[in-house]
């Protein structure tokens, strides 16, 4: 049995990065050889040295919406916080509401002095709420004005610049969290990578909070992944397949890009242009169909993300690399440093 506790490691709290670096590409980069377990230490902008002409770099171009709304319950004036998770249809969203006990179906909420109003319609799985919004104007503009970036709970500092929780290539609105491995890239670095003969393609996976939900079951295989919407264009699928056919490597930036291409692959490892929802859960024992190398951040102990990187590089290699990162005082999680697994 694969146990949750198999993926535990000690992490000093002070290593959890609270703020992004001024220069995105100045983060540190730990390179892990998945065959030998050997590690080496670099600066992130040196990642181009590990990419070869003919490789294909796959990036997730989802855009984080300012999904955290602070308001009050009409009638009582009690404080409420609503986190937008997924648009169901029109103005109805699946949300996470705090405090949930006071926001039962029928409750009416107000944000920005009534600029945005909402009614709780029903309670769905995991205690999430379906909420219908009412407003004058354009919802996205109101959200941009009233909403805050939904930073993970382990980040306690206030984000001064909203753009620092977006990748420089973010394009399609829909995520409740950033695909954080991509935060290290600048336009300049991407241009240098292209100039080297590396193909750069984009896929889309809208990151939900399910990615970060703790694994509560001790038996890993009992954990249920929440579905996330993804899309792979015909152009991206063709380029990825051509790269594989010509002997190049598919290098995914982030676990979300990895999960997207693996979800879109057929039984023969060919990526199909498609869109839909994926609940793919990758843990040791999984055989990768498309991905050859992965750029990723350092993840939470016992998380599904540590399990994914362990499926690629082996649990012992990954945990040894994490211990080394702790010793070397790497910065962890969303605003932290990066790892390249080759």
C-alpha positions as CSV (number, residue, x, y, z in Angstrom):
1,X,0.0,0.0,0.0
2,X,1.2,3.5,-0.9
3,X,0.9,5.5,2.3
4,X,0.4,9.3,2.6
5,X,3.1,9.3,5.4
6,X,5.6,7.9,2.8
7,X,5.7,11.4,1.4
8,X,6.3,13.4,4.6
9,X,9.4,15.6,5.1
10,X,10.4,18.1,7.8
11,X,10.1,21.7,6.5
12,X,11.1,24.7,8.7
13,X,8.4,27.3,8.5
14,X,10.8,30.1,7.8
15,X,11.6,28.4,4.4
16,X,8.0,29.1,3.2
17,X,8.5,32.0,0.8
18,X,6.1,34.9,1.6
19,X,7.0,37.3,-1.2
20,X,8.0,37.0,-4.8
21,X,11.6,38.0,-5.7
22,X,12.0,41.3,-7.6
23,X,13.6,39.5,-10.5
24,X,11.4,36.5,-11.5
25,X,14.4,34.5,-13.1
26,X,16.7,35.1,-10.1
27,X,15.1,32.2,-8.1
28,X,17.4,29.2,-7.4
29,X,17.1,26.1,-9.4
30,X,17.9,22.6,-8.1
31,X,18.5,20.1,-11.0
32,X,17.7,16.5,-10.2
33,X,18.8,13.6,-12.3
34,X,15.9,11.1,-12.0
35,X,18.1,8.1,-13.0
36,X,21.0,8.7,-10.5
37,X,19.4,11.0,-7.9
38,X,22.3,13.4,-8.3
39,X,21.5,17.1,-7.7
40,X,23.2,20.3,-8.7
41,X,22.5,24.0,-7.8
42,X,21.9,26.8,-10.2
43,X,20.0,30.1,-10.8
44,X,16.7,29.7,-12.6
45,X,17.7,31.7,-15.7
46,X,20.3,29.0,-16.3
47,X,17.5,26.6,-17.1
48,X,18.1,27.3,-20.8
49,X,21.4,25.5,-20.5
50,X,19.5,22.3,-19.7
51,X,17.2,22.6,-22.7
52,X,18.3,21.3,-26.1
53,X,17.4,22.3,-29.7
54,X,14.5,20.2,-30.7
55,X,13.0,20.0,-27.2
56,X,9.5,21.3,-26.6
57,X,8.7,23.5,-23.6
58,X,5.0,23.2,-22.5
59,X,3.5,26.1,-20.6
60,X,0.1,26.5,-19.0
61,X,-1.4,29.9,-20.1
62,X,-4.3,30.0,-17.6
63,X,-4.9,33.3,-15.9
64,X,-5.7,33.7,-12.2
65,X,-8.9,35.7,-11.5
66,X,-9.0,37.9,-8.4
67,X,-11.3,35.3,-7.0
68,X,-11.4,36.3,-3.3
69,X,-14.3,38.5,-2.4
70,X,-14.8,40.1,1.0
71,X,-18.3,41.3,1.9
72,X,-21.1,41.0,4.4
73,X,-24.3,39.1,4.9
74,X,-27.4,41.2,4.2
75,X,-29.5,41.6,7.3
76,X,-26.9,40.8,9.9
77,X,-23.9,42.7,8.4
78,X,-21.7,39.7,9.4
79,X,-18.4,39.4,7.6
80,X,-18.2,36.8,4.8
81,X,-15.5,35.7,2.4
82,X,-16.3,34.1,-0.9
83,X,-13.7,32.3,-3.1
84,X,-14.7,31.7,-6.7
85,X,-13.8,28.1,-7.7
86,X,-15.6,27.4,-11.0
87,X,-18.1,29.1,-13.2
88,X,-21.0,26.7,-13.6
89,X,-23.1,28.7,-16.0
90,X,-23.8,32.4,-16.6
91,X,-23.6,34.1,-13.2
92,X,-23.8,30.9,-11.1
93,X,-20.4,30.0,-9.6
94,X,-19.2,27.2,-7.4
95,X,-17.6,28.8,-4.4
96,X,-15.9,28.3,-1.0
97,X,-17.7,30.4,1.6
98,X,-16.5,31.4,5.1
99,X,-18.1,31.1,7.5
100,X,-20.1,28.4,5.8
101,X,-22.6,27.9,8.7
102,X,-24.0,31.4,8.3
103,X,-24.3,31.1,4.5
104,X,-27.0,28.5,4.0
105,X,-29.2,28.4,0.8
106,X,-31.2,31.6,0.6
107,X,-28.6,33.8,2.3
108,X,-27.9,37.1,0.5
109,X,-24.5,38.7,0.4
110,X,-23.2,42.1,-0.6
111,X,-19.8,43.2,-1.8
112,X,-18.3,46.7,-2.4
113,X,-21.2,48.5,-0.8
114,X,-23.8,46.7,-3.0
115,X,-21.8,47.0,-6.3
116,X,-22.0,43.2,-6.4
117,X,-24.7,41.1,-4.7
118,X,-25.1,37.3,-4.4
119,X,-27.6,34.7,-3.3
120,X,-26.5,31.3,-2.0
121,X,-28.5,28.7,-4.0
122,X,-27.4,25.3,-2.7
123,X,-24.7,23.3,-0.9
124,X,-22.7,20.9,-3.1
125,X,-19.8,18.4,-2.5
126,X,-17.2,19.3,0.1
127,X,-19.5,21.9,1.5
128,X,-19.0,24.3,-1.4
129,X,-21.8,26.7,-2.3
130,X,-23.5,27.5,-5.6
131,X,-23.9,31.2,-5.6
132,X,-25.7,33.5,-8.2
133,X,-24.3,37.0,-8.6
134,X,-26.2,40.1,-9.5
135,X,-24.7,43.3,-10.7
136,X,-24.8,46.2,-13.3
137,X,-22.1,46.2,-15.9
138,X,-19.4,43.6,-16.7
139,X,-18.7,41.0,-14.1
140,X,-15.0,40.7,-14.9
141,X,-14.5,44.5,-14.5
142,X,-16.3,44.4,-11.1
143,X,-14.3,41.4,-10.0
144,X,-11.1,43.2,-11.0
145,X,-12.1,46.1,-8.9
146,X,-13.3,44.3,-5.8
147,X,-11.5,40.9,-5.8
148,X,-8.2,40.0,-4.3
149,X,-5.8,37.4,-5.5
150,X,-6.6,34.0,-3.8
151,X,-3.2,33.4,-2.3
152,X,-2.7,30.0,-0.5
153,X,-3.2,30.1,3.2
154,X,0.5,29.6,4.0
155,X,1.2,33.0,2.5
156,X,0.4,35.5,5.2
157,X,1.9,38.7,3.6
158,X,-0.3,40.9,1.5
159,X,0.6,40.9,-2.2
160,X,1.4,44.4,-3.3
161,X,1.4,43.8,-7.1
162,X,-1.4,41.5,-8.5
163,X,0.7,40.7,-11.6
164,X,3.3,38.9,-9.5
165,X,0.8,36.0,-9.0
166,X,0.4,35.7,-12.8
167,X,2.8,34.2,-15.3
168,X,4.0,36.7,-17.9
169,X,2.2,34.6,-20.6
170,X,-1.1,34.3,-18.7
171,X,-4.0,34.5,-21.2
172,X,-7.2,32.8,-20.4
173,X,-9.2,33.7,-17.2
174,X,-10.2,30.8,-15.0
175,X,-7.8,29.8,-12.3
176,X,-8.2,30.0,-8.5
177,X,-4.5,29.6,-8.1
178,X,-1.4,30.3,-10.2
179,X,0.6,27.6,-12.1
180,X,3.5,28.6,-10.0
181,X,6.4,26.9,-11.8
182,X,5.8,29.4,-14.6
183,X,6.2,32.4,-12.4
184,X,10.0,32.2,-12.8
185,X,9.9,32.9,-16.6
186,X,10.4,36.4,-18.1
187,X,9.8,37.3,-21.7
188,X,13.5,37.7,-22.2
189,X,14.3,34.2,-20.9
190,X,11.5,32.7,-23.1
191,X,13.0,34.5,-26.2
192,X,16.4,33.1,-25.4
193,X,15.0,29.6,-25.1
194,X,13.2,30.0,-28.5
195,X,16.4,31.4,-30.1
196,X,18.2,28.2,-29.0
197,X,15.8,26.1,-31.1
198,X,13.4,25.0,-28.4
199,X,9.8,25.0,-29.4
200,X,7.5,26.8,-26.9
201,X,3.8,25.7,-26.8
202,X,0.9,26.6,-24.6
203,X,-1.9,24.4,-23.1
204,X,-4.6,25.5,-20.7
205,X,-5.6,24.0,-17.4
206,X,-7.6,26.1,-15.0
207,X,-6.2,25.4,-11.6
208,X,-8.7,24.6,-8.9
209,X,-8.2,24.4,-5.2
210,X,-8.4,20.6,-5.5
211,X,-4.7,20.7,-6.5
212,X,-3.9,21.9,-3.0
213,X,-6.4,19.9,-1.0
214,X,-4.6,17.8,1.6
215,X,-4.6,14.1,1.2
216,X,-6.6,12.9,4.2
217,X,-6.6,9.1,3.6
218,X,-3.6,7.1,4.7
219,X,-4.0,4.9,1.6
220,X,-3.0,7.3,-1.2
221,X,-5.2,5.5,-3.8
222,X,-8.3,6.4,-1.8
223,X,-7.8,10.1,-2.4
224,X,-10.2,11.7,-4.9
225,X,-8.9,14.5,-7.2
226,X,-11.3,17.3,-8.1
227,X,-11.9,17.9,-11.7
228,X,-10.2,20.8,-13.5
229,X,-11.0,22.2,-17.0
230,X,-8.3,21.9,-19.6
231,X,-7.8,22.5,-23.3
232,X,-5.1,21.4,-25.8
233,X,-5.2,23.1,-29.2
234,X,-4.5,21.3,-32.5
235,X,-1.3,23.3,-32.9
236,X,0.0,22.4,-29.5
237,X,-0.8,18.7,-29.9
238,X,0.9,18.6,-33.3
239,X,4.1,20.2,-32.0
240,X,4.3,18.0,-29.0
241,X,3.8,14.8,-31.1
242,X,6.3,16.0,-33.7
243,X,8.9,16.6,-30.9
244,X,8.4,13.1,-29.7
245,X,8.6,11.6,-33.2
246,X,11.9,13.5,-33.9
247,X,13.5,12.4,-30.7
248,X,13.2,15.6,-28.7
249,X,12.1,15.9,-25.1
250,X,8.7,17.3,-23.9
251,X,9.6,19.5,-20.9
252,X,6.5,20.5,-18.9
253,X,6.5,23.7,-16.8
254,X,4.6,22.8,-13.7
255,X,2.5,19.9,-12.6
256,X,-0.6,21.5,-14.3
257,X,1.0,21.4,-17.8
258,X,2.1,17.8,-17.0
259,X,-1.4,16.7,-16.0
260,X,-2.8,18.4,-19.1
261,X,-0.6,16.6,-21.7
262,X,-1.0,13.3,-19.8
263,X,-4.8,13.7,-19.8
264,X,-4.8,14.5,-23.5
265,X,-2.7,11.5,-24.5
266,X,-4.2,8.4,-26.1
267,X,-3.1,4.8,-25.3
268,X,-0.2,5.1,-27.7
269,X,1.1,8.3,-26.1
270,X,-0.1,10.6,-28.9
271,X,-1.5,13.9,-27.6
272,X,-5.0,14.6,-29.0
273,X,-6.4,18.1,-29.5
274,X,-9.2,18.2,-27.0
275,X,-11.0,20.1,-24.2
276,X,-12.8,18.7,-21.1
277,X,-12.2,18.0,-17.5
278,X,-9.6,15.9,-15.9
279,X,-9.3,14.2,-12.5
280,X,-6.0,12.6,-13.3
281,X,-4.0,11.6,-10.2
282,X,-0.4,10.8,-10.8
283,X,1.5,8.9,-8.1
284,X,4.4,6.4,-8.1
285,X,3.6,3.5,-10.4
286,X,2.2,5.8,-13.1
287,X,3.8,5.4,-16.5
288,X,4.3,8.8,-18.2
289,X,3.0,8.8,-21.8
290,X,4.3,12.2,-23.0
291,X,6.4,14.0,-20.4
292,X,10.2,13.6,-20.4
293,X,11.3,16.3,-18.0
294,X,9.6,18.7,-15.5
295,X,10.2,22.1,-14.1
296,X,8.3,22.5,-10.8
297,X,8.4,24.3,-7.5
298,X,8.9,22.7,-4.1
299,X,5.7,21.3,-2.8
300,X,3.9,20.6,0.5
301,X,4.7,17.5,2.5
302,X,2.2,14.6,1.8
303,X,0.6,16.5,-1.1
304,X,-0.6,15.1,-4.4
305,X,2.1,17.3,-6.0
306,X,5.0,15.6,-4.1
307,X,3.4,12.3,-5.2
308,X,3.4,13.4,-8.9
309,X,7.1,14.4,-8.8
310,X,7.9,11.1,-7.0
311,X,6.2,9.2,-9.8
312,X,8.7,10.8,-12.2
313,X,11.9,10.7,-10.2
314,X,11.3,8.1,-7.6
315,X,10.2,8.8,-4.0
316,X,13.7,8.4,-2.5
317,X,15.4,10.6,-5.0
318,X,12.7,13.3,-4.5
319,X,12.8,13.2,-0.7
320,X,16.6,13.2,-0.7
321,X,16.6,16.3,-3.0
322,X,14.1,18.0,-0.7
323,X,16.3,17.3,2.3
324,X,19.2,18.9,0.3
325,X,17.0,21.9,-0.5
326,X,16.1,22.3,3.2
327,X,19.8,22.1,4.1
328,X,20.7,24.7,1.4
329,X,17.9,27.0,2.6
330,X,15.9,26.9,-0.7
331,X,12.6,28.9,-0.6
332,X,9.5,26.7,-0.7
333,X,6.0,26.7,-2.3
334,X,4.3,29.2,-4.5
335,X,6.7,32.1,-4.4
336,X,9.7,29.8,-3.8
337,X,12.5,28.4,-5.8
338,X,12.3,25.8,-8.6
339,X,13.4,22.3,-9.4
340,X,14.2,20.7,-12.8
341,X,13.8,17.0,-13.1
342,X,15.6,15.5,-16.1
